[in-house]
């Protein structure tokens, strides 16, 4: 089947009502597309993977029996490519699926990080604008801030991708900043 970003978004919106979860997958998509463009990969496939990686999270949040198993079943039944379903399975460490393709490594590298960057932007008066790797790393050292983000996985993702950590932060910030209005990251606490 031909994978399109728009079809992925339609499907995700059918399954997900949460505005914050929708913004999360759009942030992941922004990072995925940025890396796809930089590396000459299939932007539609990478965008759709970023959007669909949390397809079932709202309906089936239990990590022992639910997410991402229901999404994988749904995507396979619709004929989505194995490369995509393997990447989605691989982003969930507890599934034990090795991340072997650039698609899988990139999804893992940007998932937790994009959520963390969004959280950082929301507490800055200027939002994502002017954010630096240094400010993100400072927040990473504060365990109480965005406590649900696995710091080890954030660092592991950059390592698996083979990108210097500061450079990875800079890139994901820039990729998300390109879509800051859509992501609700133009201003944060105390911003306009």
C-alpha positions in Angstrom: 0.0 0.0 0.0 1.0 3.6 -0.5 1.6 5.3 2.8 0.5 8.9 3.0 0.8 11.4 5.8 -2.8 12.6 5.4 -4.2 9.1 5.6 -2.1 8.5 8.7 -3.4 11.7 10.3 -7.0 10.8 9.5 -6.6 7.4 11.1 -4.9 8.8 14.1 -7.7 11.4 14.6 -10.3 8.6 14.3 -8.6 6.8 17.2 -7.5 9.7 19.4 -9.5 12.6 20.8 -6.8 14.0 23.2 -5.4 17.3 22.0 -2.2 16.8 23.9 -1.6 13.4 22.3 -2.4 14.8 18.9 0.2 17.6 19.4 2.7 15.0 20.7 2.5 12.9 17.5 2.7 16.1 15.4 5.9 17.0 17.2 7.3 13.5 16.6 6.2 13.9 12.9 8.1 17.2 12.6 11.3 15.6 13.9 10.8 12.5 11.7 10.3 14.6 8.6 13.2 16.8 9.4 15.5 13.8 9.6 14.0 12.1 6.6 14.6 15.3 4.5 18.2 15.6 5.8 18.9 11.9 5.0 17.1 11.5 1.7 14.5 9.1 3.1 10.8 8.7 2.2 9.1 11.7 3.9 5.6 10.4 3.7 6.5 7.1 5.3 8.5 8.8 8.0 5.7 11.3 8.7 3.1 8.6 8.9 5.3 6.5 11.2 5.7 9.5 13.5 2.0 10.1 13.6 0.9 6.5 14.0 3.4 5.3 16.6 1.0 6.1 19.4 -2.2 5.2 17.5 -3.7 3.1 20.3 -2.3 4.9 23.3 -5.5 6.7 24.2 -7.7 3.6 23.8 -5.2 1.0 25.2 -2.7 2.7 27.5 -1.7 -0.4 29.5 1.8 -1.2 28.4 1.5 -4.9 29.5 -1.5 -5.7 27.3 -2.3 -2.7 25.2 -0.1 -0.1 23.5 1.4 -0.6 20.9 0.0 -4.1 20.3 -3.5 -2.9 19.1 -1.9 -0.3 16.8 0.4 -3.0 15.3 -2.6 -5.3 14.7 -4.6 -2.5 13.0 -1.8 -1.3 10.8 -0.9 -4.8 9.7 -4.6 -5.5 8.9 -4.6 -2.4 6.7 -1.4 -3.5 4.8 1.0 -0.9 6.2 4.6 -1.8 5.5 6.6 -4.0 7.8 9.3 -1.4 8.1 6.8 0.9 9.7 5.2 -1.7 12.1 8.7 -2.8 13.1 9.7 0.8 13.9 6.5 1.3 16.0 7.1 -2.0 17.9 10.7 -1.0 18.4 9.9 2.4 19.9 8.4 0.5 22.9 11.5 -0.9 24.6 9.4 -3.4 26.6 8.4 -5.1 23.3 12.0 -6.3 22.8 12.0 -5.6 19.1 15.4 -4.5 17.8 15.7 -1.2 16.1 17.6 -2.1 13.0 16.5 0.4 10.3 17.1 4.2 10.1 13.3 4.6 10.5 13.2 2.6 13.7 16.2 4.3 15.2 15.0 7.7 14.3 11.5 7.1 15.8 13.0 5.9 19.0 15.5 8.9 19.1 12.8 11.6 18.6 9.8 10.2 20.5 10.7 10.9 24.1 12.9 13.9 23.2 10.2 15.7 21.2 7.8 15.4 24.2 10.5 16.7 26.5 11.3 19.7 24.2 7.6 20.5 24.1 7.4 20.5 27.9 10.5 22.8 28.0 8.9 25.2 25.5 5.7 25.4 27.5 7.5 26.8 30.6 9.5 29.4 28.6 8.0 32.9 27.9 9.2 32.6 24.2 8.1 29.0 23.8 10.4 27.0 21.6 11.9 30.2 20.0 15.5 30.7 21.2 15.7 27.4 22.9 19.2 25.9 23.1 20.6 22.4 23.7 22.1 23.8 26.9 18.7 24.8 28.3 17.2 21.4 27.4 20.1 19.5 29.1 19.7 21.6 32.2 16.0 20.6 32.4 17.0 16.9 31.8 19.0 17.1 35.0 15.9 18.0 37.0 14.1 14.6 37.6 10.9 16.3 38.8 10.5 18.2 35.5 8.5 16.1 32.9 9.1 13.2 35.2 7.5 10.7 32.8 10.2 11.2 30.2 12.8 8.4 30.4 16.2 10.3 30.4 18.1 7.1 29.6 16.1 6.5 26.5 16.6 10.1 25.4 20.3 9.6 25.5 20.2 6.1 24.1 18.2 7.3 21.1 20.9 9.7 20.1 23.5 7.0 20.5 21.6 4.5 18.4 21.1 7.2 15.7 24.8 7.9 15.8 24.4 11.6 16.3 26.2 13.8 18.9 23.7 14.5 21.7 23.9 18.3 21.5 23.6 18.2 17.7 20.5 15.9 18.0 18.9 18.3 20.5 19.6 21.2 18.2 18.1 19.5 15.2 15.0 18.3 17.0 14.4 21.8 18.4 14.8 23.3 14.9 12.5 20.7 13.3 9.8 21.4 15.8 10.3 25.2 15.7 9.4 25.1 12.0 5.9 24.0 13.0 5.7 25.8 16.4 2.3 27.4 15.7 0.7 24.1 14.9 2.4 22.5 17.9 1.3 25.3 20.3 4.9 26.1 21.1 5.1 29.8 20.1 4.9 31.0 23.7 4.9 29.3 27.0 4.4 30.4 30.6 4.1 34.2 30.7 4.1 34.4 26.9 1.6 36.2 24.7 
